[in-house]
Amino acid sequence: MGVEEECTLHPMTDAIINLTAGAAGGVACVLSGQPFDTVKVKMQTFPSLYRGFLDCSLKTYRHDGLRGLYQGSVPALLANVAENAVLFACYGTCQQLTRRVFGLEKGSHLSDLQNALSGSLASVFSSLVLCPTELVKCRMQAVHEMRMVGKTSLATHVGGSSTWSVVRDILKTDGPQGLFQGMTSTWLREVPGYFLFFGGYEICRTLFTKPGQSKDELDAVPLLISGGVGGAAFWLAVYPIDSVKSRIQVLSMSGKQAGFIRTLLCIIRTEGVPALYCGLTPTVLRAFPSNGALFLAYEWTRRTLLNHTSTA
């Protein structure tokens, strides 16, 4: 992805192109999948309040309207734009590092699994910008449920649930380090998840590529399907980890939470393993359109910028 073009771009130019294209992909991902993500977070954190995907969607819509399904869109945009900008910028660098480690002459010689390894390594860095923004997004999405069960902090209850009020509450209560609550869980999810994410995407693109054709020549439909497959592979593999992360980030609104392992064991002991999969349906449903849109926007933006750079 992006390594097939053996153009002689300056590394900084290539990084800026990848960063810009990744940001465009992040916007496309949020706009196409935010309502599904809102339902996912609510069901993960409060599985006993809803009977399923449709029940949660309808109750959210009745209580807050369409705006409720898009609650947290601002931090979600910030999260996805920042994450994907850093992810894809680092991805190109990690591809070159992987190429050198395996002694390959050109980036286009990387196998699908080596590209997957590059994506996994890039996620270590993108998680650093994702965790704080995702923390704010999750809290905004579940603030109604936190009030229902009486666990919302006074500052958040009084100040509302705007992006700034949530950030201000975190800084006031826990300081700057509070923005990184759930960091361990984020890394545990992202590193293996992005190996499957990029691996699924690249393998699927390879299957769509005809003999004598380059992956970069694929049109929109194969890119959408490949992105959807990569997204589904990501979530099916790491969803229980994401459930624990959501619990830690949302419930920390009412006080300091236990670490990843203790939270995981507590959920299994008190609610059973199925609780870790609450919200899986909207997540998988979201994976195809949102991640398909992400990769389509990324590839087309990158191609446009590369063509503009080559003709400039």
C-alpha positions as CSV (number, residue, x, y, z in Angstrom):
1,M,0.0,0.0,0.0
2,G,1.8,3.0,-1.2
3,V,5.1,1.0,-1.7
4,E,4.3,-0.2,-5.2
5,E,5.1,3.2,-6.6
6,E,8.9,3.2,-6.9
7,C,9.0,7.0,-7.1
8,T,12.0,9.0,-5.9
9,L,10.1,11.1,-3.4
10,H,12.0,12.8,-0.6
11,P,11.2,10.9,2.7
12,M,9.7,14.1,4.2
13,T,7.4,14.6,1.2
14,D,6.3,11.0,1.3
15,A,5.6,11.2,5.0
16,I,3.5,14.4,4.4
17,I,1.5,12.7,1.6
18,N,0.9,9.7,3.8
19,L,-0.1,11.9,6.8
20,T,-2.6,13.9,4.6
21,A,-4.1,10.8,3.0
22,G,-4.4,9.1,6.4
23,A,-6.2,12.2,7.8
24,A,-8.6,12.1,4.8
25,G,-9.3,8.4,5.6
26,G,-10.0,9.2,9.2
27,V,-12.6,11.7,8.3
28,A,-14.3,9.3,5.9
29,C,-14.2,6.6,8.6
30,V,-16.0,8.7,11.2
31,L,-18.7,10.2,8.9
32,S,-19.7,6.7,7.7
33,G,-19.5,4.8,11.0
34,Q,-20.1,7.1,14.0
35,P,-23.6,5.9,14.9
36,F,-22.5,2.3,15.0
37,D,-19.6,3.3,17.3
38,T,-21.8,5.1,19.7
39,V,-24.1,2.1,20.1
40,K,-21.0,-0.1,20.5
41,V,-19.6,1.9,23.4
42,K,-23.0,2.1,25.2
43,M,-23.5,-1.7,24.9
44,Q,-19.9,-2.5,26.0
45,T,-20.1,-0.4,29.1
46,F,-23.7,-1.0,30.1
47,P,-24.7,-4.5,28.7
48,S,-27.6,-4.9,31.1
49,L,-29.4,-1.7,30.0
50,Y,-30.0,-2.9,26.4
51,R,-31.4,-6.0,24.8
52,G,-29.3,-5.7,21.6
53,F,-28.2,-3.5,18.8
54,L,-31.7,-2.3,17.7
55,D,-32.9,-1.7,21.2
56,C,-29.9,0.5,22.0
57,S,-30.1,2.4,18.7
58,L,-33.8,3.1,19.1
59,K,-33.6,4.1,22.8
60,T,-30.7,6.4,22.0
61,Y,-32.6,8.0,19.1
62,R,-35.8,8.4,21.2
63,H,-33.9,10.1,24.0
64,D,-31.5,12.3,22.1
65,G,-32.5,12.1,18.4
66,L,-30.1,11.7,15.6
67,R,-27.7,14.0,17.5
68,G,-27.4,11.3,20.2
69,L,-26.2,8.7,17.7
70,Y,-23.5,11.2,16.6
71,Q,-22.5,12.1,20.2
72,G,-18.8,12.3,20.5
73,S,-18.3,13.1,16.8
74,V,-15.9,16.0,17.4
75,P,-13.4,13.9,19.5
76,A,-14.1,10.9,17.2
77,L,-13.0,13.1,14.3
78,L,-10.0,14.3,16.2
79,A,-9.2,10.7,17.3
80,N,-9.5,9.2,13.8
81,V,-7.8,12.1,11.9
82,A,-4.9,12.1,14.4
83,E,-4.6,8.4,14.6
84,N,-4.8,7.7,10.9
85,A,-2.5,10.6,10.0
86,V,0.2,9.3,12.4
87,L,-0.6,5.7,11.5
88,F,-0.1,6.0,7.8
89,A,2.8,8.5,8.1
90,C,4.6,6.0,10.3
91,Y,3.4,3.1,8.2
92,G,5.5,4.2,5.2
93,T,8.6,4.6,7.5
94,C,7.9,1.2,9.1
95,Q,7.7,-0.4,5.7
96,Q,11.1,0.9,4.8
97,L,12.5,-0.3,8.2
98,T,10.9,-3.7,7.5
99,R,12.4,-3.8,4.0
100,R,15.9,-3.2,5.5
101,V,15.5,-5.8,8.2
102,F,14.5,-8.4,5.7
103,G,17.2,-7.3,3.2
104,L,14.8,-6.4,0.4
105,E,15.9,-4.1,-2.4
106,K,12.6,-2.3,-3.0
107,G,9.5,-1.6,-1.0
108,S,7.3,-3.3,-3.6
109,H,9.1,-6.6,-2.6
110,L,7.4,-6.6,0.8
111,S,5.0,-9.5,1.2
112,D,1.5,-9.1,2.5
113,L,2.6,-10.4,6.0
114,Q,5.6,-8.0,6.0
115,N,3.2,-5.1,5.3
116,A,1.0,-6.4,8.1
117,L,4.1,-6.3,10.4
118,S,4.8,-2.7,9.4
119,G,1.2,-1.7,10.2
120,S,1.4,-3.3,13.6
121,L,4.6,-1.5,14.4
122,A,3.1,1.9,13.2
123,S,0.2,1.4,15.6
124,V,2.5,1.7,18.6
125,F,3.0,5.4,17.7
126,S,-0.6,6.1,16.5
127,S,-1.9,4.8,19.9
128,L,-0.2,7.7,21.7
129,V,-2.5,10.2,19.9
130,L,-5.5,7.9,19.8
131,C,-5.8,7.1,23.5
132,P,-6.6,10.7,24.8
133,T,-9.1,11.5,22.1
134,E,-10.8,8.1,22.3
135,L,-11.1,8.5,26.1
136,V,-13.0,11.8,25.6
137,K,-15.2,10.2,22.8
138,C,-16.1,7.2,24.9
139,R,-17.1,9.4,27.9
140,M,-19.3,11.6,25.8
141,Q,-21.0,8.6,24.2
142,A,-21.9,7.0,27.5
143,V,-22.5,10.1,29.7
144,H,-26.3,9.5,29.6
145,E,-25.9,6.0,30.9
146,M,-23.5,7.1,33.6
147,R,-26.1,9.6,34.8
148,M,-28.8,6.8,34.8
149,V,-26.7,4.6,37.1
150,G,-25.6,7.6,39.2
151,K,-21.9,7.2,38.5
152,T,-21.2,10.5,36.7
153,S,-18.8,12.9,38.5
154,L,-20.4,16.1,39.7
155,A,-18.2,18.3,37.4
156,T,-19.3,16.4,34.3
157,H,-22.9,16.4,35.4
158,V,-23.0,20.1,35.9
159,G,-20.8,21.1,33.0
160,G,-22.6,19.1,30.4
161,S,-21.0,16.8,28.0
162,S,-19.3,19.0,25.4
163,T,-15.8,18.1,24.3
164,W,-14.2,20.8,26.4
165,S,-16.2,20.1,29.5
166,V,-15.1,16.4,29.4
167,V,-11.5,17.4,28.8
168,R,-11.6,20.0,31.6
169,D,-13.1,17.4,34.0
170,I,-10.3,14.9,33.3
171,L,-7.6,17.5,33.7
172,K,-9.2,18.8,37.0
173,T,-9.6,15.4,38.4
174,D,-6.5,13.5,37.2
175,G,-4.2,16.0,35.6
176,P,-2.6,15.6,32.2
177,Q,-1.8,11.9,32.8
178,G,-5.5,11.3,33.2
179,L,-5.9,11.7,29.4
180,F,-4.0,8.4,29.0
181,Q,-6.3,6.2,31.0
182,G,-6.7,3.0,29.1
183,M,-3.3,3.3,27.4
184,T,-2.2,-0.2,28.1
185,S,-5.5,-1.5,26.8
186,T,-5.2,0.6,23.7
187,W,-1.7,-0.9,22.9
188,L,-3.0,-4.4,23.6
189,R,-5.8,-3.8,21.1
190,E,-3.9,-1.9,18.4
191,V,-0.7,-3.8,18.0
192,P,-2.2,-7.2,17.2
193,G,-5.3,-5.7,15.7
194,Y,-3.4,-3.7,13.1
195,F,-1.4,-6.7,12.1
196,L,-4.7,-8.3,11.0
197,F,-6.1,-5.0,9.8
198,F,-3.3,-4.4,7.3
199,G,-2.8,-8.1,6.7
200,G,-6.4,-8.6,5.7
201,Y,-6.4,-5.5,3.5
202,E,-3.2,-6.4,1.7
203,I,-4.1,-10.1,1.2
204,C,-7.5,-9.1,-0.1
205,R,-6.0,-6.6,-2.5
206,T,-3.6,-9.3,-3.8
207,L,-6.6,-11.6,-4.5
208,F,-8.3,-8.8,-6.5
209,T,-5.1,-8.0,-8.5
210,K,-5.0,-9.6,-11.9
211,P,-1.8,-11.0,-13.5
212,G,0.3,-8.1,-14.8
213,Q,-1.7,-5.6,-12.8
214,S,-0.5,-3.4,-9.9
215,K,-2.4,-3.2,-6.6
216,D,-2.4,0.6,-7.2
217,E,-4.6,0.1,-10.3
218,L,-7.5,-1.4,-8.4
219,D,-10.7,0.6,-8.6
220,A,-13.2,1.6,-5.8
221,V,-15.1,-1.6,-5.3
222,P,-12.1,-3.9,-4.6
223,L,-10.6,-1.2,-2.3
224,L,-13.9,-0.9,-0.4
225,I,-14.2,-4.7,0.0
226,S,-10.5,-5.0,1.0
227,G,-10.8,-2.3,3.6
228,G,-14.0,-3.9,5.0
229,V,-12.3,-7.3,5.3
230,G,-9.4,-5.7,7.1
231,G,-11.7,-3.8,9.5
232,A,-13.7,-7.0,10.2
233,A,-10.6,-9.0,10.9
234,F,-9.4,-6.3,13.3
235,W,-12.5,-6.2,15.4
236,L,-13.3,-9.9,15.4
237,A,-9.8,-10.6,16.8
238,V,-9.5,-7.9,19.5
239,Y,-13.1,-7.0,20.4
240,P,-12.9,-8.4,24.0
241,I,-9.8,-6.2,24.6
242,D,-11.7,-3.2,23.3
243,S,-14.6,-3.9,25.7
244,V,-12.2,-3.8,28.6
245,K,-10.7,-0.6,27.4
246,S,-14.2,1.0,27.0
247,R,-15.1,0.0,30.6
248,I,-11.9,1.5,32.0
249,Q,-12.2,4.7,30.1
250,V,-15.9,5.3,30.7
251,L,-16.1,4.1,34.3
252,S,-13.0,6.1,35.3
253,M,-15.4,9.0,35.1
254,S,-16.5,8.0,38.6
255,G,-13.1,7.2,40.0
256,K,-9.8,5.4,39.4
257,Q,-10.3,2.0,37.8
258,A,-8.4,-1.2,38.2
259,G,-5.8,-2.2,35.5
260,F,-6.5,-4.2,32.4
261,I,-6.1,-7.7,33.9
262,R,-8.1,-7.0,37.0
263,T,-10.9,-5.4,35.0
264,L,-11.0,-8.3,32.5
265,L,-11.2,-10.9,35.3
266,C,-13.9,-8.9,37.1
267,I,-16.1,-8.8,34.0
268,I,-15.7,-12.5,33.4
269,R,-16.3,-13.4,37.1
270,T,-19.4,-11.2,37.5
271,E,-21.0,-11.1,34.0
272,G,-19.5,-14.0,32.1
273,V,-17.5,-14.1,28.9
274,P,-20.5,-13.0,26.7
275,A,-20.3,-9.6,28.3
276,L,-17.0,-9.0,26.5
277,Y,-18.8,-9.4,23.2
278,C,-21.7,-7.0,23.8
279,G,-21.8,-4.5,20.9
280,L,-20.0,-6.8,18.5
281,T,-22.9,-6.7,15.9
282,P,-22.8,-2.9,15.4
283,T,-19.0,-3.0,15.3
284,V,-18.8,-5.6,12.5
285,L,-21.7,-3.8,10.7
286,R,-19.7,-0.6,10.9
287,A,-16.4,-2.3,9.9
288,F,-17.2,-2.7,6.2
289,P,-18.5,0.8,5.3
290,S,-16.2,2.8,7.6
291,N,-13.0,1.0,7.0
292,G,-13.8,0.6,3.3
293,A,-14.3,4.3,3.2
294,L,-11.1,4.9,5.1
295,F,-8.9,2.9,2.7
296,L,-10.7,4.3,-0.4
297,A,-10.2,7.9,0.8
298,Y,-6.6,7.1,1.8
299,E,-5.7,5.5,-1.6
300,W,-7.4,8.1,-3.7
301,T,-6.0,11.0,-1.8
302,R,-2.5,9.5,-1.9
303,R,-2.7,8.8,-5.7
304,T,-3.9,12.4,-6.3
305,L,-1.1,13.9,-4.2
306,L,1.5,11.6,-5.9
307,N,0.3,12.6,-9.3
308,H,0.3,16.3,-8.4
309,T,3.8,15.9,-7.0
310,S,5.2,14.1,-10.0
311,T,3.8,16.7,-12.4
312,A,4.8,19.7,-10.3
